[in-house]
Amino acid sequence: MVKTMDAPVLKESWPAVENYLSIHNKHDYLLAVNMLNHLLDEVRGHEKHPLYGFLEVLGILIENYESEHYDLDGATGIDALKYLMQEHDLHQDDLPDIGSQGVVSEILSGKRQLNVGQIQKLSERFKVSPAVFI
């Protein structure tokens, strides 16, 4: 429950984040993706970082927009990773920056999800938006 005294703080803070959390068109989407990239650079996978929650929420909003506006034929972040690995002729042991071969195997099989740090490293390696892996 929001405390009554929090309302003025929220009212004052909303304009600073509204452009990133209100994704209604491609322009809004591109602003949000750009902010997500900046947040990934800032947060660097540290779950205790003060902006980690904002990064998570923004990722969910971007994912929702993409699922509504882009035909990805049900493709997931793992599907994207598998595709990129195939295109670059990579094997599980070629991705030590996201974990051991066992960790990569669990990710590819769907037993484990990619975390923020892994997504950032994959985004940098393959030169794609982090949203690809969300």
C-alpha positions as CSV (number, residue, x, y, z in Angstrom):
1,M,0.0,0.0,0.0
2,V,1.3,3.4,-0.9
3,K,1.6,5.8,2.0
4,T,-0.1,9.1,1.6
5,M,3.1,10.9,2.2
6,D,4.8,9.0,-0.7
7,A,2.3,10.5,-3.3
8,P,4.1,13.9,-3.6
9,V,7.5,12.1,-4.0
10,L,6.0,9.9,-6.7
11,K,4.3,12.8,-8.4
12,E,7.6,14.7,-8.5
13,S,9.6,11.7,-9.7
14,W,7.2,10.5,-12.4
15,P,8.2,13.0,-15.1
16,A,11.8,11.8,-14.9
17,V,10.9,8.2,-15.7
18,E,7.6,8.6,-17.7
19,N,9.3,8.6,-21.1
20,Y,10.9,5.2,-20.4
21,L,8.0,3.5,-18.7
22,S,5.3,4.6,-21.1
23,I,6.0,2.7,-24.3
24,H,3.2,3.4,-26.8
25,N,5.0,3.7,-30.1
26,K,8.3,3.0,-31.8
27,H,9.8,6.3,-30.6
28,D,9.0,5.4,-27.0
29,Y,10.3,1.9,-27.6
30,L,13.7,3.2,-28.9
31,L,14.0,5.5,-25.9
32,A,13.4,2.6,-23.6
33,V,15.9,0.3,-25.3
34,N,18.5,3.1,-25.2
35,M,17.9,3.5,-21.5
36,L,18.0,-0.2,-21.0
37,N,21.5,-0.3,-22.6
38,H,22.7,2.6,-20.3
39,L,21.3,0.8,-17.3
40,L,23.0,-2.4,-18.2
41,D,26.3,-0.5,-18.4
42,E,25.6,1.2,-15.0
43,V,24.3,-1.8,-13.1
44,R,26.7,-4.4,-14.5
45,G,24.6,-7.3,-13.1
46,H,24.9,-6.2,-9.5
47,E,21.5,-7.1,-8.0
48,K,22.0,-4.8,-5.0
49,H,22.5,-1.7,-7.3
50,P,19.8,0.9,-6.6
51,L,18.8,0.9,-10.3
52,Y,18.5,-2.9,-10.6
53,G,14.7,-2.9,-10.1
54,F,14.2,-0.2,-12.7
55,L,16.3,-2.2,-15.1
56,E,14.1,-5.3,-14.5
57,V,10.8,-3.4,-14.9
58,L,12.1,-1.6,-18.1
59,G,13.1,-5.0,-19.5
60,I,9.7,-6.4,-18.9
61,L,8.0,-3.4,-20.5
62,I,10.2,-3.7,-23.6
63,E,9.6,-7.4,-23.8
64,N,5.8,-6.7,-23.7
65,Y,6.0,-4.1,-26.4
66,E,8.1,-6.4,-28.6
67,S,5.7,-9.3,-28.2
68,E,2.8,-7.1,-29.2
69,H,4.4,-5.3,-32.1
70,Y,7.1,-7.6,-33.6
71,D,6.4,-11.0,-35.0
72,L,9.1,-13.1,-33.4
73,D,7.2,-16.3,-33.9
74,G,7.4,-17.2,-30.3
75,A,11.2,-16.8,-30.2
76,T,12.8,-16.4,-26.8
77,G,16.1,-15.0,-25.6
78,I,17.4,-18.6,-25.6
79,D,16.3,-19.1,-29.2
80,A,18.2,-15.9,-30.1
81,L,21.3,-17.2,-28.3
82,K,21.1,-20.6,-30.1
83,Y,20.7,-18.8,-33.4
84,L,23.7,-16.5,-32.8
85,M,25.8,-19.4,-31.7
86,Q,24.9,-21.3,-34.9
87,E,25.6,-18.3,-37.0
88,H,29.0,-17.7,-35.4
89,D,29.8,-21.5,-35.3
90,L,30.1,-21.4,-31.5
91,H,29.8,-24.3,-29.0
92,Q,28.9,-24.2,-25.3
93,D,32.6,-24.0,-24.3
94,D,33.1,-21.0,-26.5
95,L,31.0,-18.8,-24.0
96,P,33.1,-18.9,-20.8
97,D,32.1,-15.3,-20.1
98,I,28.6,-16.4,-19.3
99,G,29.5,-19.4,-17.3
100,S,31.0,-22.9,-17.4
101,Q,29.9,-25.3,-20.1
102,G,27.5,-26.8,-17.5
103,V,25.9,-23.4,-16.9
104,V,25.6,-22.7,-20.6
105,S,24.1,-26.1,-21.1
106,E,21.5,-25.4,-18.5
107,I,20.7,-22.0,-20.1
108,L,20.3,-23.5,-23.5
109,S,18.1,-26.3,-22.2
110,G,15.8,-23.9,-20.4
111,K,16.8,-25.1,-16.9
112,R,18.3,-21.8,-16.1
113,Q,17.6,-18.2,-17.2
114,L,20.1,-15.7,-18.3
115,N,20.9,-13.1,-15.7
116,V,21.5,-9.4,-16.3
117,G,25.3,-9.7,-16.3
118,Q,25.1,-12.6,-18.8
119,I,22.7,-10.6,-21.0
120,Q,25.1,-7.7,-21.0
121,K,28.1,-9.8,-22.0
122,L,26.1,-11.5,-24.8
123,S,24.8,-8.2,-26.0
124,E,28.4,-6.8,-26.2
125,R,29.8,-10.0,-27.8
126,F,27.2,-10.2,-30.5
127,K,26.7,-6.5,-30.9
128,V,22.9,-6.7,-30.5
129,S,20.4,-5.0,-28.2
130,P,20.2,-6.6,-24.7
131,A,16.4,-6.9,-25.4
132,V,17.2,-9.7,-27.8
133,F,18.0,-12.0,-24.8
134,I,15.1,-10.9,-22.6
